[in-house]
Amino acid sequence: MNKLGSYISRQIMSKISKEGYEQIQIIKNALDSMFDKLESNGKFNDVKDEFEAIAGIVENSGTWEEVQ
């Protein structure tokens, strides 16, 4: 993330519903499985940047405020 993106992410608190967070957990599980498959085939480095971008968003979702 560049400096501007980092600054903006600290300034804006994301929000998510309980159902949305549950969907993010499904995505996390799928990413874990994809990582294992890509790593075992030696292809992870082909998609490393994209994978890390998605995984970062999934990881940050645990800090988001829950909305009703």
The 8 nearest C-alpha neighbors of each residue, nearest first, counted from 0:
[[1, 4, 5, 2, 3, 52, 6, 8],
 [0, 2, 4, 3, 5, 6, 7, 8],
 [3, 1, 5, 4, 6, 0, 7, 8],
 [4, 2, 6, 5, 1, 7, 0, 8],
 [5, 3, 7, 1, 6, 2, 0, 8],
 [4, 6, 2, 8, 3, 7, 0, 1],
 [7, 5, 3, 9, 4, 8, 2, 10],
 [6, 8, 10, 4, 9, 5, 3, 11],
 [7, 9, 5, 11, 10, 6, 4, 12],
 [10, 8, 6, 7, 11, 5, 12, 4],
 [9, 11, 7, 8, 6, 12, 5, 13],
 [12, 10, 8, 9, 13, 7, 6, 14],
 [13, 11, 14, 10, 63, 64, 9, 8],
 [12, 14, 63, 11, 64, 15, 60, 62],
 [13, 15, 64, 63, 65, 66, 12, 16],
 [16, 14, 65, 66, 19, 64, 63, 20],
 [15, 17, 66, 19, 65, 18, 67, 20],
 [16, 18, 20, 19, 21, 65, 15, 66],
 [17, 19, 21, 16, 20, 22, 15, 23],
 [20, 18, 16, 22, 21, 17, 15, 23],
 [19, 21, 23, 17, 22, 18, 16, 24],
 [20, 22, 18, 24, 19, 23, 17, 25],
 [23, 21, 25, 19, 24, 20, 18, 26],
 [24, 22, 20, 26, 25, 21, 27, 19],
 [23, 25, 27, 21, 26, 22, 28, 20],
 [26, 24, 22, 28, 23, 27, 29, 21],
 [25, 27, 23, 29, 24, 28, 30, 22],
 [28, 26, 24, 30, 25, 29, 23, 31],
 [27, 29, 31, 25, 30, 26, 24, 32],
 [28, 30, 26, 32, 27, 31, 33, 25],
 [31, 29, 33, 27, 32, 28, 34, 26],
 [32, 30, 28, 34, 29, 33, 27, 35],
 [31, 33, 29, 35, 30, 34, 36, 28],
 [34, 32, 30, 36, 35, 31, 37, 29],
 [33, 35, 31, 37, 32, 36, 38, 30],
 [34, 36, 32, 38, 33, 37, 39, 31],
 [37, 35, 33, 39, 34, 38, 40, 32],
 [38, 36, 43, 42, 34, 40, 39, 35],
 [37, 39, 41, 43, 35, 40, 36, 34],
 [40, 38, 36, 41, 37, 35, 42, 43],
 [41, 39, 37, 38, 42, 36, 43, 35],
 [40, 42, 38, 39, 43, 37, 44, 36],
 [43, 41, 37, 40, 45, 44, 38, 46],
 [42, 44, 37, 38, 45, 46, 47, 41],
 [43, 45, 47, 46, 42, 41, 48, 38],
 [46, 44, 43, 42, 47, 48, 41, 37],
 [47, 45, 44, 49, 43, 48, 50, 42],
 [46, 48, 44, 50, 49, 43, 45, 51],
 [49, 47, 51, 50, 46, 52, 44, 45],
 [50, 48, 52, 51, 46, 47, 53, 54],
 [49, 51, 47, 53, 52, 48, 46, 54],
 [50, 52, 54, 48, 53, 49, 55, 47],
 [53, 51, 49, 55, 50, 54, 48, 56],
 [52, 54, 56, 50, 55, 51, 57, 49],
 [53, 55, 51, 57, 56, 52, 50, 58],
 [56, 54, 58, 52, 53, 57, 51, 59],
 [55, 57, 59, 53, 58, 54, 60, 52],
 [58, 56, 54, 60, 55, 59, 23, 53],
 [57, 59, 55, 56, 60, 54, 61, 62],
 [60, 58, 56, 61, 57, 62, 55, 63],
 [61, 59, 63, 57, 62, 58, 56, 20],
 [60, 62, 59, 63, 58, 57, 20, 64],
 [63, 61, 60, 59, 64, 13, 58, 12],
 [64, 62, 14, 13, 60, 61, 15, 65],
 [63, 65, 14, 15, 13, 66, 62, 12],
 [66, 64, 15, 16, 14, 63, 17, 67],
 [67, 65, 16, 15, 14, 64, 17, 63],
 [66, 16, 65, 17, 15, 18, 14, 64]]
